[in-house]
Amino acid sequence: MNNNQYIKSLLDKYWEGETSLSEEQALKDYFKSGHVADHLKEYQGLFDFYSLEASKVSSIDMKKLLDKQSSNHSAKIRPLRGWLVSVAAAVTLLVSAVWLYNQKETLVSEDYVYEVEDPEEALEITKDALAFLSIKFDESSKTINTNVQKIKAARKFK
């Protein structure tokens, strides 16, 4: 097997994730050598990038950084009582939701619906409702006017 076929087979294994470390090193050495076959030049930029990135050295001291972060974050211990309150609240919410769902049928019952078929009766019911609203409106207007007069009188003393 010539060198180009060997490199092509290594590339196939590399793309499948099946190369060993020594085979990957052979690929890196091949693409660094400068004697790359024309049909494999498209991969040379990738391996050049890998070499460039591997040569970079970080100025961050990871041990100090990790020690600093671990000292800033101490373990939080939640008391058992707080946990029980959370569980009790969740159970109460669940029971309330189930109860309200079951009550839905009784709240929307046809027993509370009164349908008027006679137009004269409907007119009388409407008149009674409007008269009731008129009385309530007049009462609230009188209360508002009385309170406004009190506010105006209080402003005179300022």
N, C-alpha and C positions, 0 to 999 in steps of 0.2 A: 504494500500500500504506500503510495507516494505521500509526501508531506501535505499537499493540498487536500487530498482525500481524507487524511487523518484529521486535519484541522476541521474540515467540513463535518466529519462524524462527531468530533468533540463539540462543535457548535450545536449540532442537532441534540446531543445529550444535554448540553448547557441549557437550551431553551426548554427542555423537558424537566429540568431540575434534577438530573441524574448524574452530574459530574462529581468526581471526587475533588478534594482540594488540590491535589497534584495535577489533575487534568485542567482545572481552572487556571492554575499557575502556568501551565504549558500554553494555554490560550493567551494569557496576558503577555507572556514572553514573546510569543509569535507576533502579536500585534505591535509590541514595542520594537521589534527587530528592524522594522522598516522594509522588510522584504515580503510584503503582503501581496498575494495574488489579486489581480484586478477584480475578479468576481467576489472577493471578500472584503474589499476596501470599504464597503458600506458599513461594516461592523467596526472598523478601526476607530471611528469617532467615539463609539460607546465605550470601548476598552480604554481609550485615552482619557475619557471623562472619569472612569473608575480609578485609573492611576492617579489622576490629578486630585480627586477627592480623598483618596487614601493617604496622600502625602500631606494633607492639611492637618495642622495641629491646633487644637483649641487652647486658648489661654485661660480657660475656666478650670479651676481646681474642683473637680466633681466631688471629691471627698468632703471638702469644706462646704460646698453647696448643699450636699445631702445632709450633713450634720446640722447645718443652720436650719434647714427646712424641718428636720425631725424635732429639733428643739423648740421650734415655733408652734408645732402642732402636737399638743399633748392629747392623750386619749380622753374622750369624754365618756363619763359613766352616767347613764340615765338611771335614776332610782326606779325601783320596781313600782312604786306608787304612781309615778307619771305614766308608765307603760299601762298600768291597769286603768287609769283614767282614759287614756286613748282608746283602749279596747272597749270600755264601757260606753264611751261616746259613739263609737262605730256601731255597736250592737243596738244602742238606743235609736240611732238614725235608721238602721235597717228595719227594726221592728216598727217604727213609725211609718216608714215608707210602705211596708206590707199592709199595715192597718189602714192607711189612707187609700191604698189601692182597693182594698176590700170594701171600704165605705163608699166608693165611687158609685156603685150600683144603687145604694139606698138614697144617696143625695140627688140623683137624677131619676126621680121616680115620676110617673105620670099622675100620682095622687095629688101633687101640688099644682097641676095645670087645670085652670078653669077656662074653658073655651065658650065664648058667648056666640050664639048663633042668631039671636034676635037683634036687629039693628036698633030698635028703640031701647032695649036693655043696655046695649053697648053705649049708646049715647048718654044714658043716665049714669052709667059707671064712669064714663069719661068726664062728665060734668062734676060728679062727686070728687074725682081725683084732682081735677083742676081747682075746685073750690078749696080742697084741703091744702094744695100747694099755695094758693093765694093767701090763705090764713097764715101759713107758716112763713111765707115771704114777708107779709105785713109785720108779723111779730119780730122777725129778725131785723127788718128795716127800722122799727122803733128802737130796738136794742142798740143798733149801730148808731142811730141819730143821738140817742142819750149818751153813749160813750164818746162820740165826737164832741158833743157839747161839753162834757167833762174835761176832755183834753184841751179844748179851746179856753175853758175857764182856768185850767192849770197853767196855761201859757201866759195868761195875763199877769200872773203872780211872779213870773221870772224876772 
